[in-house]
Amino acid sequence: MMRLQRVGRKNDPSFRIVVTDKRTSVKSDRHVDRLGSYNPKSNHIQIDVDRAKEWLEKGVQPSDTMHNILVSQKVIEGKKINVLPKKSPIIDEVAIKKAEEEAKAKAEAEAKLKAEAEEKVKEETEAETPVEPVAEESSEAGEEKAGKEEEKIEK
């Protein structure tokens, strides 16, 4: 297996890239071959590409992080692997579909009620304000009233 072996001090990580038997412990110094180093703080990767390809041809499996490093260094082709913890909730697809259908039905019902309310308001406003032609007084009639008021004031 091709993996990283930590060699850095506390709070100063640095790693060796080693080929080792999968059954040996990570901290043991029993590795088959040392291929390079990796410093995550400075993002410095030093790897012997020819020997890495040689080991991969022999069937050595890289760890997920090592696979991502090899992809970024263009030693191998492929997509990077998500190495973050795989803690995700159990998804109940039936419950999700049921909830979506209920939400959709509720939205449709609300839209229908809103449309009906708008129609009622429109009908009420039309019923309350009947359209009647307003009779305008002629200018002659207005002048006669004005003249009568003046006479009352003089008396």
MARNU-37287 format. One record per residue (C-alpha): residue in three letters; x, y, z. Coordinates in Angstrom, 1 decimal. Layout:
<pts>
res X Y Z
Ala X Y Z $
...
</pts>
This chain:
<pts>
res X Y Z
Met 0.0 0.0 0.0 $
Met 1.2 3.5 -0.8 $
Arg 0.4 5.9 2.0 $
Leu 1.7 8.8 4.2 $
Gln 3.8 8.3 7.3 $
Arg 3.9 11.3 9.7 $
Val 7.4 12.4 10.7 $
Gly 6.8 16.0 11.8 $
Arg 6.9 17.4 15.3 $
Lys 3.9 18.4 17.3 $
Asn 1.9 21.2 15.5 $
Asp 4.4 21.0 12.6 $
Pro 3.2 18.1 10.3 $
Ser 5.2 16.7 7.6 $
Phe 4.9 13.3 5.9 $
Arg 6.9 10.7 4.1 $
Ile 5.4 9.0 1.1 $
Val 6.1 5.3 1.6 $
Val 5.2 1.9 0.1 $
Thr 4.4 -0.5 3.0 $
Asp 2.6 -3.7 3.7 $
Lys -1.0 -2.9 4.6 $
Arg -0.8 -5.0 7.8 $
Thr 2.1 -3.1 9.3 $
Ser 1.3 -0.2 11.7 $
Val 1.5 3.3 10.4 $
Lys 4.1 4.4 12.9 $
Ser 6.4 1.4 12.5 $
Asp 9.4 2.2 10.4 $
Arg 9.0 -1.1 8.4 $
His 8.4 0.2 4.9 $
Val 9.3 -1.3 1.6 $
Asp 10.3 1.9 -0.3 $
Arg 10.4 5.6 0.4 $
Leu 9.1 7.6 -2.5 $
Gly 9.1 11.2 -1.4 $
Ser 7.7 13.7 1.1 $
Tyr 4.8 16.0 1.7 $
Asn 4.6 19.2 3.7 $
Pro 1.0 20.4 4.1 $
Lys 1.9 23.7 5.6 $
Ser 3.9 24.9 2.6 $
Asn 2.0 22.6 0.3 $
His 5.3 21.2 -0.9 $
Ile 5.1 17.7 -2.6 $
Gln 8.3 15.9 -3.6 $
Ile 7.8 12.5 -5.2 $
Asp 9.8 10.2 -7.4 $
Val 7.3 9.8 -10.3 $
Asp 9.0 6.9 -12.0 $
Arg 9.2 4.7 -8.9 $
Ala 5.6 5.6 -8.0 $
Lys 4.4 4.5 -11.4 $
Glu 6.4 1.3 -11.1 $
Trp 4.8 0.5 -7.8 $
Leu 1.4 1.2 -9.1 $
Glu 2.0 -1.1 -12.1 $
Lys 2.9 -3.8 -9.6 $
Gly -0.5 -3.5 -7.9 $
Val 0.2 -1.2 -5.0 $
Gln -3.0 0.5 -3.8 $
Pro -2.7 4.2 -2.8 $
Ser -4.6 5.5 0.2 $
Asp -7.4 8.0 -0.6 $
Thr -5.2 11.0 0.3 $
Met -2.2 9.6 -1.5 $
His -4.5 9.0 -4.6 $
Asn -5.5 12.7 -4.5 $
Ile -1.8 13.7 -4.3 $
Leu -1.0 11.5 -7.3 $
Val -3.8 13.0 -9.3 $
Ser -2.7 16.5 -8.5 $
Gln 0.9 15.7 -9.5 $
Lys -0.4 14.1 -12.7 $
Val 1.2 10.8 -11.9 $
Ile -2.2 9.1 -12.5 $
Glu -5.4 10.3 -14.2 $
Gly -8.8 10.3 -12.6 $
Lys -11.0 12.2 -10.2 $
Lys -10.0 13.1 -6.7 $
Ile -11.7 11.1 -3.8 $
Asn -13.6 12.8 -1.0 $
Val -11.5 12.0 2.1 $
Leu -13.8 13.8 4.6 $
Pro -15.7 11.8 7.1 $
Lys -18.7 10.0 5.6 $
Lys -21.1 10.9 8.4 $
Ser -24.4 11.5 6.7 $
Pro -28.0 10.9 7.9 $
Ile -30.0 8.0 6.6 $
Ile -32.2 9.2 3.9 $
Asp -35.8 8.0 3.8 $
Glu -36.8 8.5 0.1 $
Val -40.5 7.6 0.7 $
Ala -40.9 10.2 3.4 $
Ile -39.2 12.9 1.3 $
Lys -41.5 12.2 -1.7 $
Lys -44.5 12.3 0.6 $
Ala -43.4 15.6 2.1 $
Glu -42.8 17.1 -1.3 $
Glu -46.3 16.1 -2.5 $
Glu -47.9 17.6 0.6 $
Ala -46.0 20.8 0.1 $
Lys -47.1 21.0 -3.5 $
Ala -50.7 20.3 -2.7 $
Lys -50.7 22.9 0.0 $
Ala -49.2 25.5 -2.4 $
Glu -51.8 24.8 -5.0 $
Ala -54.6 25.1 -2.4 $
Glu -53.3 28.4 -1.2 $
Ala -53.0 29.7 -4.8 $
Lys -56.6 28.7 -5.4 $
Leu -57.9 30.4 -2.2 $
Lys -56.0 33.5 -3.1 $
Ala -57.5 33.6 -6.6 $
Glu -61.0 33.1 -5.2 $
Ala -60.5 35.9 -2.7 $
Glu -59.3 38.3 -5.4 $
Glu -62.4 37.5 -7.5 $
Lys -64.7 38.1 -4.5 $
Val -63.0 41.5 -3.8 $
Lys -63.4 42.4 -7.5 $
Glu -67.1 41.5 -7.5 $
Glu -67.8 43.5 -4.3 $
Thr -66.1 46.6 -5.5 $
Glu -68.1 46.5 -8.7 $
Ala -71.4 45.9 -6.7 $
Glu -70.7 48.8 -4.3 $
Thr -69.9 51.4 -6.9 $
Pro -72.6 51.3 -9.6 $
Val -71.8 53.3 -12.6 $
Glu -74.4 56.1 -12.9 $
Pro -74.1 59.1 -15.2 $
Val -73.7 62.2 -13.2 $
Ala -75.9 65.0 -14.4 $
Glu -74.0 68.2 -14.7 $
Glu -75.8 71.4 -14.2 $
Ser -75.8 73.7 -17.2 $
Ser -73.9 76.9 -16.9 $
Glu -77.2 78.9 -17.2 $
Ala -78.7 77.2 -14.2 $
Gly -75.6 77.9 -12.2 $
Glu -75.7 81.6 -13.1 $
Glu -79.4 81.8 -12.0 $
Lys -78.6 80.3 -8.6 $
Ala -75.7 82.6 -8.1 $
Gly -77.9 85.6 -8.9 $
Lys -80.6 84.5 -6.4 $
Glu -77.9 84.1 -3.7 $
Glu -76.7 87.6 -4.3 $
Glu -80.2 89.0 -3.9 $
Lys -80.6 87.2 -0.6 $
Ile -77.4 88.7 0.7 $
Glu -78.4 92.2 -0.3 $
Lys -81.7 92.0 1.6 $
</pts>
